[in-house]
Amino acid sequence: MVNFAKRMDDMSKSAEIVRNLFNAMTDPQIISFSGGAPAVEALPVEIVREISNEVLTRDKRGVEALQYSHPHGLKDLREAVAQKLLAPKGVQADPEDIMIVSGGLETMNLICQVFLDPGDVILVESPTFVHCVEIFEMFQAKCIAVDMDEHGIIPEEVEKKIQEYHPKMVYVIPTFHNPTGRTLTTERRKALAEIGSRYDVLILEDDPYRDLRYSGEELPPIKSFDRTGHTILANSFSKIFSPGARLGYVYADTAIIQKLLDAKTATNSHTAAISQVLCAEFFNRGYFEEHLRNIRDIYRERRDVMIESIDRYLPAGTKRVFPDGGLFTWVELPGNINTTELLKEAVAQKVAFVAGEGFFVEGGGKGQNCMRISFGNVPPEKIRLGMERLGRLIASK
């Protein structure tokens, strides 16, 4: 048999973690706190059906939806991003500097294609989003961890690691961080933008949970502090519209967008036009604002039930993050409980989570008593039942 590319070995560990995550998330018999899927009640099925019936005709947008499209993305969807998603957050974006992509993860792939050579260094948070680590490792980059505290990544540590490792970019999830649920402070956002400019390093701001805020104050994106074009803002429609539509967007300096467009045409020519048409109409017809209010209410209740259940069912001494938004909380168990081993037994009890150790690129057993808990796709009554099962299992140790 012909040998696989070396990159498949480089990414094998992170790929296994992601593969197992999807396996648990799609098993209907398991109460899964593992994946970041939205609530089924948050999927705008009726709205999309109504839009489809009205616009997918030959005399409206049917031909546009089913024909080849431009790699840049539909103009009215890019305009909706600029006007309805970025401008309210303090980012004044030219729609020509926005590109529509096939899900938020395609941005990561395209950026790697444009910027990375084998052996390049990327600074990542400790812990960080394992799915992006999988992509970075596929491009044979070396991920170096930077310490976080309860307020997010520490800029002084970023600066030290830049001086030591000379990275190509810094990857951060500043708002309702995956996996911890923490949010980076305004002061640190500003500091990161300035560090990127000072050291000529890209700041890759991955912000797919930003609009899912249930408490606390809105904070400006890192990109709003960027004065030199060193920050790239990546986002997704998966949590606010539909993950099945596979839509995301990237906003960056004009020169960067032009290179990303080149990589896009070499990758898949363009993002699915039918998904773009439906999403553009979703915004253009004014559905987004009420939909966002409704899904925030759904997730706020589930977050509150999850925090209450952690405090009630998990052992004394357990630490957890109270997230102001997003879909995750981070749990640190007391004692020497290994959550990787615990997960095997939990799945047998029909409950799943993601073990913490896999989110730490530095290894060495860091995070082995931690777990990422997702509450978004689990109804309140199942949250209580699943956490009670998990609590009983831990108590039996």
PEQUIPE-V306831 format. One record per residue. N is the residue number from 1. OMEGA is omega in whole degrees, -180 to 180 (* if undefined). BURIAL is + if it has 9 or more other ideal C-beta (glycine too) atoms within 8 Angstrom, else -. D_FIRST is the distance of its C-alpha to the first C-alpha in whole Angstrom. Layout:
BEGIN
((N | OMEGA | BURIAL | D_FIRST) (N | OMEGA | BURIAL | D_FIRST))
END
This chain:
BEGIN
((1 | 178 | - | 0) (2 | -178 | - | 4) (3 | 173 | - | 6) (4 | 176 | - | 9) (5 | -179 | - | 12) (6 | -178 | - | 15) (7 | -179 | + | 17) (8 | 173 | - | 15) (9 | -178 | - | 16) (10 | -174 | + | 20) (11 | -169 | + | 20) (12 | -178 | - | 19) (13 | 180 | - | 22) (14 | 179 | + | 24) (15 | 179 | + | 22) (16 | 179 | - | 22) (17 | -179 | + | 26) (18 | 180 | + | 26) (19 | 179 | - | 24) (20 | 178 | - | 26) (21 | -179 | + | 29) (22 | 178 | + | 28) (23 | -180 | - | 28) (24 | -176 | + | 31) (25 | -174 | + | 33) (26 | 177 | - | 32) (27 | -175 | + | 33) (28 | -179 | - | 37) (29 | -174 | - | 38) (30 | 168 | + | 37) (31 | -169 | + | 40) (32 | 170 | + | 38) (33 | -171 | + | 39) (34 | -173 | + | 35) (35 | 179 | + | 35) (36 | -178 | - | 37) (37 | 175 | - | 37) (38 | 175 | + | 41) (39 | 178 | + | 43) (40 | 178 | - | 43) (41 | -179 | - | 47) (42 | 179 | + | 46) (43 | -172 | - | 44) (44 | -174 | + | 46) (45 | -176 | - | 46) (46 | 179 | - | 49) (47 | -179 | + | 49) (48 | 177 | + | 46) (49 | 179 | - | 47) (50 | 179 | - | 51) (51 | -178 | + | 49) (52 | -178 | + | 47) (53 | -175 | - | 50) (54 | -171 | - | 52) (55 | -178 | + | 49) (56 | 175 | + | 47) (57 | -177 | - | 49) (58 | -176 | - | 49) (59 | 176 | - | 52) (60 | -174 | - | 51) (61 | -178 | + | 48) (62 | 179 | + | 45) (63 | 178 | - | 44) (64 | -177 | + | 44) (65 | -174 | + | 42) (66 | -178 | - | 39) (67 | 169 | - | 39) (68 | -178 | - | 37) (69 | -180 | + | 39) (70 | -180 | - | 39) (71 | -179 | + | 36) (72 | -175 | - | 39) (73 | -179 | + | 40) (74 | -175 | + | 43) (75 | -176 | - | 46) (76 | 175 | - | 48) (77 | 176 | + | 46) (78 | 177 | + | 45) (79 | 177 | + | 49) (80 | 176 | + | 49) (81 | -178 | + | 47) (82 | -172 | + | 49) (83 | -171 | - | 53) (84 | -179 | + | 52) (85 | -176 | + | 49) (86 | -177 | + | 50) (87 | 178 | + | 53) (88 | 180 | - | 55) (89 | 178 | + | 53) (90 | 179 | - | 54) (91 | 180 | + | 52) (92 | -172 | - | 53) (93 | 170 | + | 50) (94 | 179 | - | 50) (95 | 178 | + | 48) (96 | 178 | - | 46) (97 | 177 | + | 45) (98 | 176 | + | 43) (99 | 177 | + | 40) (100 | -175 | + | 38) (101 | -177 | + | 35) (102 | -177 | + | 32) (103 | -176 | + | 33) (104 | -177 | + | 34) (105 | 178 | + | 31) (106 | 176 | + | 30) (107 | -179 | + | 33) (108 | 178 | + | 31) (109 | -178 | + | 28) (110 | 179 | + | 30) (111 | 177 | + | 32) (112 | 179 | + | 29) (113 | -174 | + | 28) (114 | -169 | + | 31) (115 | -168 | + | 32) (116 | 166 | + | 29) (117 | 179 | - | 28) (118 | 180 | - | 25) (119 | 177 | - | 27) (120 | -178 | + | 30) (121 | 172 | + | 32) (122 | 173 | + | 33) (123 | -180 | + | 36) (124 | 178 | + | 36) (125 | 178 | + | 38) (126 | 9 | + | 38) (127 | -180 | + | 37) (128 | -177 | + | 35) (129 | -171 | + | 33) (130 | -179 | + | 30) (131 | 177 | + | 28) (132 | 174 | + | 29) (133 | 178 | + | 28) (134 | 180 | + | 25) (135 | -179 | + | 25) (136 | -180 | + | 27) (137 | 176 | + | 24) (138 | 177 | + | 21) (139 | 174 | + | 23) (140 | 172 | + | 23) (141 | 177 | + | 27) (142 | -180 | - | 29) (143 | 179 | + | 31) (144 | -176 | + | 34) (145 | 174 | + | 36) (146 | -175 | + | 40) (147 | 172 | - | 43) (148 | 164 | + | 44) (149 | -176 | - | 47) (150 | 179 | - | 49) (151 | 177 | - | 50) (152 | -177 | + | 46) (153 | -174 | + | 45) (154 | -175 | + | 47) (155 | 180 | + | 48) (156 | 178 | - | 49) (157 | 175 | + | 46) (158 | -178 | + | 44) (159 | 178 | + | 46) (160 | -178 | - | 45) (161 | 175 | + | 42) (162 | -180 | + | 42) (163 | -178 | - | 44) (164 | -170 | - | 41) (165 | 179 | - | 38) (166 | -175 | - | 39) (167 | 174 | + | 37) (168 | -179 | + | 36) (169 | 174 | + | 37) (170 | -179 | + | 38) (171 | -178 | + | 37) (172 | 173 | + | 39) (173 | -166 | + | 40) (174 | -172 | + | 44) (175 | -179 | + | 45) (176 | -173 | + | 45) (177 | 173 | + | 42) (178 | 26 | + | 39) (179 | -165 | + | 38) (180 | -175 | + | 42) (181 | -178 | + | 44) (182 | 179 | + | 46) (183 | 180 | + | 48) (184 | -178 | + | 48) (185 | 178 | + | 52) (186 | -179 | - | 53) (187 | -180 | - | 54) (188 | 176 | + | 51) (189 | 179 | + | 49) (190 | -179 | + | 52) (191 | 180 | + | 51) (192 | 178 | + | 47) (193 | -180 | + | 48) (194 | 178 | + | 50) (195 | 178 | + | 48) (196 | 180 | + | 45) (197 | -175 | + | 48) (198 | -174 | - | 49) (199 | -180 | - | 46) (200 | -180 | - | 44) (201 | 177 | + | 41) (202 | 169 | + | 40) (203 | 180 | + | 41) (204 | -176 | + | 38) (205 | -179 | + | 41) (206 | -167 | + | 39) (207 | -173 | + | 41) (208 | -177 | + | 40) (209 | -171 | + | 43) (210 | -174 | + | 46) (211 | -179 | - | 48) (212 | -180 | + | 48) (213 | -178 | + | 51) (214 | 178 | + | 53) (215 | 179 | - | 55) (216 | -175 | - | 56) (217 | 170 | - | 56) (218 | 178 | - | 54) (219 | 180 | + | 53) (220 | 175 | + | 52) (221 | 173 | + | 48) (222 | -178 | + | 47) (223 | -179 | + | 47) (224 | 179 | + | 51) (225 | -176 | + | 52) (226 | 179 | + | 49) (227 | -174 | - | 52) (228 | -180 | - | 49) (229 | -178 | - | 46) (230 | 179 | + | 44) (231 | 175 | + | 43) (232 | -180 | + | 41) (233 | 178 | + | 42) (234 | 180 | + | 39) (235 | -172 | + | 40) (236 | 172 | + | 39) (237 | -172 | + | 40) (238 | -175 | + | 38) (239 | -178 | + | 41) (240 | 177 | + | 44) (241 | -178 | + | 43) (242 | 174 | + | 40) (243 | 179 | + | 36) (244 | 178 | - | 35) (245 | -179 | + | 36) (246 | 180 | + | 34) (247 | 172 | + | 36) (248 | 176 | + | 37) (249 | 177 | + | 39) (250 | 177 | + | 39) (251 | -177 | + | 42) (252 | 175 | + | 42) (253 | -175 | - | 44) (254 | -178 | - | 44) (255 | 179 | - | 42) (256 | 179 | + | 39) (257 | 180 | + | 40) (258 | 178 | - | 39) (259 | 177 | + | 36) (260 | 176 | + | 35) (261 | 177 | + | 36) (262 | 179 | + | 34) (263 | 180 | + | 30) (264 | -180 | + | 31) (265 | 179 | + | 31) (266 | -176 | - | 28) (267 | -178 | + | 27) (268 | 177 | - | 28) (269 | 179 | - | 31) (270 | 176 | + | 34) (271 | -176 | + | 34) (272 | -177 | + | 35) (273 | -178 | + | 38) (274 | 177 | + | 39) (275 | -180 | + | 39) (276 | 179 | + | 41) (277 | -178 | + | 44) (278 | -179 | + | 44) (279 | 178 | + | 44) (280 | 179 | + | 46) (281 | 176 | + | 49) (282 | 177 | + | 49) (283 | -175 | + | 50) (284 | -178 | - | 52) (285 | 173 | - | 54) (286 | -180 | - | 55) (287 | -169 | + | 53) (288 | -172 | + | 51) (289 | 180 | - | 54) (290 | 178 | - | 55) (291 | -180 | + | 51) (292 | 177 | + | 51) (293 | -178 | - | 54) (294 | -177 | + | 53) (295 | 174 | + | 50) (296 | 179 | + | 51) (297 | 179 | - | 53) (298 | -175 | + | 51) (299 | 177 | + | 49) (300 | 179 | + | 52) (301 | -177 | + | 53) (302 | 175 | + | 49) (303 | -177 | + | 49) (304 | 178 | - | 53) (305 | 179 | + | 52) (306 | 180 | + | 49) (307 | 177 | + | 51) (308 | -178 | - | 54) (309 | 176 | + | 51) (310 | -179 | + | 50) (311 | -176 | - | 53) (312 | -168 | - | 54) (313 | -179 | + | 51) (314 | -169 | + | 49) (315 | 176 | + | 51) (316 | -178 | - | 54) (317 | 176 | - | 52) (318 | 176 | + | 50) (319 | 178 | - | 49) (320 | 177 | + | 48) (321 | 171 | + | 48) (322 | -176 | - | 50) (323 | 175 | + | 49) (324 | 179 | + | 51) (325 | -180 | + | 48) (326 | -173 | + | 45) (327 | -172 | + | 43) (328 | 162 | + | 42) (329 | -176 | + | 44) (330 | -175 | + | 43) (331 | 175 | + | 44) (332 | -177 | + | 44) (333 | 178 | + | 45) (334 | 175 | + | 48) (335 | -173 | - | 47) (336 | -180 | - | 44) (337 | 178 | + | 42) (338 | -173 | - | 38) (339 | 175 | + | 37) (340 | 176 | + | 33) (341 | 179 | - | 35) (342 | -177 | + | 37) (343 | 180 | + | 35) (344 | 179 | - | 33) (345 | -180 | + | 37) (346 | 179 | + | 38) (347 | 176 | + | 35) (348 | 176 | - | 37) (349 | 177 | + | 40) (350 | 172 | - | 39) (351 | -176 | + | 39) (352 | 174 | + | 36) (353 | 173 | + | 37) (354 | 180 | + | 34) (355 | -170 | + | 35) (356 | -171 | + | 36) (357 | -177 | + | 34) (358 | 180 | + | 31) (359 | -177 | + | 33) (360 | -176 | + | 34) (361 | -178 | + | 31) (362 | 178 | - | 33) (363 | 179 | - | 32) (364 | 179 | - | 35) (365 | 180 | - | 35) (366 | 179 | + | 37) (367 | -175 | + | 38) (368 | 175 | + | 37) (369 | -177 | + | 40) (370 | 176 | + | 40) (371 | 171 | + | 39) (372 | -179 | + | 39) (373 | 176 | + | 41) (374 | -178 | + | 40) (375 | -169 | + | 44) (376 | -172 | + | 43) (377 | -177 | + | 42) (378 | 178 | + | 44) (379 | -176 | - | 47) (380 | -177 | - | 50) (381 | 178 | - | 50) (382 | 174 | + | 47) (383 | -180 | + | 47) (384 | -178 | + | 50) (385 | -179 | + | 48) (386 | 180 | + | 45) (387 | 175 | + | 46) (388 | 177 | + | 49) (389 | -179 | + | 46) (390 | 179 | + | 44) (391 | 179 | + | 47) (392 | -179 | + | 48) (393 | 180 | + | 45) (394 | -180 | + | 45) (395 | -179 | - | 49) (396 | -178 | - | 47) (397 | * | - | 46))
END
